[in-house]
Amino acid sequence: MNVEFDGWDGWLVALEAEKVIGAIGGGIIGKDISEVFVLYLDPERGREGIGTLLLNALTEVQKVKGATKQWVSVAKGNQKGIPFYEAKGFIFAEEIQCFGNSKHEKYVSLRYYREI
């Protein structure tokens, strides 16, 4: 399989009555390695399984493209995202400075991965 590492698989969107209630985006970032770049949910629609459905759908796309490992970054202190990803089998790997921090910003991301 010849996989192109373009870094973006596009958006997958959850709709209800033509209203966006969730969206996820990710891509292949290396040989057999994928990443969840973003996962957004309507804040009033948490704990309904929408995030799980979106994550599962993106994971299937990435597996078809040859990914066997999936990464995600979560903001340190994100008490919705951290338990969600840990419940999905993601394992903490490291703390890093957030991508896009300015010289004076000190935001920290927690990097997680899982085998898929």
Steps between C-alpha positions, in 0.01 A plus 500: 500500500638838399374753757543869437583690821306814419407546863126554456210259451237773498207558731244248622189676627209389717174662394158509659217669310765666279675649806863413572523342845855368472801485270834321491806536282826314478753354266789272426819656636754228422541141393214318678450793744185712517381786715176650622552871437167634627180373659221748565159435653204723572558564873135421572529158333772339711474145630268389220757290313551751218873536570541123508321460166717770341822354642405151381421628150831687471688201637350277229606746228852506641520121531398463133790731415739267686524661844574272793566772760292809575611812687311789656597814692280622784539828686635444848211535743230416243271304730269394218758397240749316721250250650337453159823400325622289792167310494563432130834333575737790444816486714679810628841545335631851575440867574596750231460872437185563296544542127460864411600644839639849467830583665323594823232229513552191711206280399573128540366204305489144620587249226314169497515202264331167443541201273218471246 
